[in-house]
């Protein structure tokens, strides 16, 4: 579906009224920005850094490439992100403006003004300081969507502590690994989270993570009381957030940090078994979060912005915690799930809060299309969505059919859709339409954001002509790029700046540019990374989780296959230590292994298909032939050359083992 060629599809023009009023108005304005950046990359970014960011000490040098690929941006400038997001807006007269509209799982609404949010963040920051957290310390945040979650991140930024948010769906083992790798001194969590009317544990998982051992750096655990559910308490270590905040002053002088001071780490999956801590900067990151919120979403003072991502992902960082607040916007923080109390929750929430900009993932759209097809009552036509003016998509390719449905049924045919391509590592959008400029082609993320030198090259780094696919790279550094992998600069260089690519940033995706328009279409990852419901999963990570079930598993190989709803689905081929199970027994062991993976990584990593074999298809040198496994997983006939296979008979066995 997503491989449909853009040229065969209908082009959608942005509506004239939107173009006229847009921050980047029309393609001539887009091209002028691209030309400005091409003429002088540093002058362009320097200008925007002065316009979009408030500096305590102005920078004198825009880019320092002397240690490339460890680029430094605005290095001698100092600033504070929380000051940019809060104090600065109050100074501009926005103190009473609503910053956050918290829409709880049960529909309860809490509005927080900029003044209130600043007070809360300052109290939180003072509480962290009172527990000894200092500039440069790492703080793990394991919370669900809440005002407190956003405030925790902002409070870290205020005192120069480096946050590392761990998505609330990750397992104890994953929490432990991240606390350990980051050397975190504190974990901030909640007693429980509420999702779809269910109470799910958070604190208990942190307890379990700590019990696994290896978290010696950890001194304190702060617990936000969300549900009041029963939890175990360790008085020497655990603190209630409300008790920590009580009596703390509601002002706190920001810690002015250098632009390159790390703002956060965010762990993401790569080609090896171990997730990597992507390190982002303060100045360059904030610039791009703010700039893309302004240009890609055209955020204006009266907008109500809603990004449905979780703060556990980079989308929640850039487009909930930082970008919209840096611009003084009003945004929704949504605790719940799209299907509770019914599969019209998104539409009802847009109607309720008069949301004007809505940003979600293709998986959510596809599952809501299915829901609306099955039950007319939850169709978006039953909600008043007239407040919407711009729609966005993120995380995975959006197939043209889902694009058209979203455009017609949610956007009423009048809202541009920005299909934003980016990554945890890029910090913000890198290829995307601008809603008041770019003609849109469903399934294509269109053109590079002005100043981002995205290109398609071959394995030697040479440009390929439009129309032929290749490797997606970004040729020049940009302010919000990943700075390093925490604790592993060599891995950073190897993963993103391989020697053969002439100093270009390697995104890890394949892409193709349209012959006529030059529009980009992402063709999928070129490494061992899967994208399941917009969540990034390393095949090696899942394999290591499976083989760590040493009682049962001898060997495992994981591949992806296309899935109509989740984009890709995880398929595991497993060799057990005992004989190959069939029938009911195979089903039962598969369930057991799925639960094992959920426990090791998190439920999002559960394989959809598990097939058992006596062996795996290997070359004579012992290499697993994943190409063949991918064909089997897809259910397609094997046309590849299998002559190098040591054990060709295994293919029939695995094909039948379903
Ligand atoms: C990978 C990055 C972007 C923030 C959330 C995911 C895929 C992302 C698109 C898009 C096609 C996309 C890529 C990318 N991806 N957006 N609009 N069209 N593919 O961040 O977890 O770091 O994953 O998501 O494969 O490399 P992430």
Boltz pocket constraint, residues with backbone or C-beta under 6 A from the ligand:
constraints:
  - pocket:
      binder: B
      contacts: [[A, 268], [A, 313], [A, 314], [A, 315], [A, 393], [A, 394], [A, 395], [A, 396], [A, 397], [A, 398], [A, 419], [A, 420], [A, 421], [A, 422], [A, 423], [A, 424], [A, 425], [A, 431], [A, 445], [A, 507], [A, 508], [A, 509], [A, 522], [A, 524], [A, 525], [A, 531], [A, 534], [A, 535], [A, 536]]
      max_distance: 6.0
